[in-house]
Amino acid sequence: MRFIINKNNLFFWLFWLLYVVYGIMDSRGWIMQRGFLWSLQPLLLFYGMIALLLYTNVRFLIPVLLDNRRYAGYVAGLLAIVLAYTYLRSLNQQFWDAKVWPKDVMTIDSYFYWNSVNAVWFLVISTLLFYAQKWSEQRQLMKNIQISQLETELKYLRAQVNPHFLFNGLNTIYGTIEMENTRAREMVVQFSDLLRYNLYEADTDFVELGKEAAYLENYIALQRARSDTSLAISLDTRVENPGLKIAPLLFVAFVENAFKYSTRDDGRENRVTVSLVQHGSEVVFRCVNSYETPEARTGGIGLANVKRRLELLYPKRHTLTITAENGLFTVILNLNL
């Protein structure tokens, strides 16, 4: 979140510039007494104090204290910067007023009331502008997510085959497989479950973490059935709260990439190792695969799509680390749900 001079708060700065200039243009004002150029000195100091007051509020107090519900610390911080601003501003006014009216020097405490009122007013306006800008950015973020989802849905609809036809075809294939061929029948059932999850259950904004874990188990079981003994495959899922909500199909792109590039011919073991661990609100996904082809290091469009989804759905609530070294491609995704 940035609070800079832009279209959202430029009016604020222009308003206060005109207000201050107007205030020192009356018959007892600095401009009328000493001229505009001389008056720029105290005016710039005044604006520097305002900027320090506002940016301390919106760049530190609000994001570090108020947004983290540390209300006592936020109130204490406000009081500290109001007192500091009031004292420095009063000292500044007394100094410059004494240069203009040396025979009519006012005590510093005579400036305190209006300067403290101005400080509170500045803080209220800056806080409102901060949250207005934050609300605007969140609206834009949601709009980007909706656009991305619509584009994904459009691509899906263009490529979609009638699901009833697919399921009827799978049932037909399943019925023609001999009862003794349990491996083939299990593969058809697993593929049918994967297809059903993709078409129906994953077609929502969020799904249960337990279902996402089950989808990974089915996918890896199907890959294990079609792989030979040269590929070592392992899966570890530990989900404490299966009902925890998560965006669907975040992990499978990494697993697909792992199986796609897991083969190498240098005599070392080929392997795919996947783990999904959830504890409290934290989810840690880890996927490691052997690789030989350079394409495994970049991942392709599937991984790029997942990265974009993570940026849109879990901003500042995820870390994604991808490394490729010593013949192993490693993905570690930490999510805070």
Secondary structure, DSSP 8 states (H G I E B T S, - for coil): ----SSTTTHHHHHHHHHHHHHHTSSTTSHHHHH-HHHHHHHHHHHHHHHHHHHHHIIIIIIIIIITTT-HHHHHHHHHHHHHHHHHHHHHHHHHHHHHH-TTS---GGGGHHHHHHHHHHHHHHHHHHHHHHHHHHHHHHHHHHHHHHHHHHHHHHHH---HHHHHHHHHHHHHHS-TT-HHHHHHHHHHHHHHHIIIIITSSS-EEHHHHHHHHHHHHHHHHHHS-TTEEEEEEEEES-TT-EE-TTSSHHHHHHHHHT----SSS-EEEEEEEEEETTEEEEEEEEE--SGGGGT--HHHHHHHHHHHHHSTTSEEEEEEEETTEEEEEEEEE-
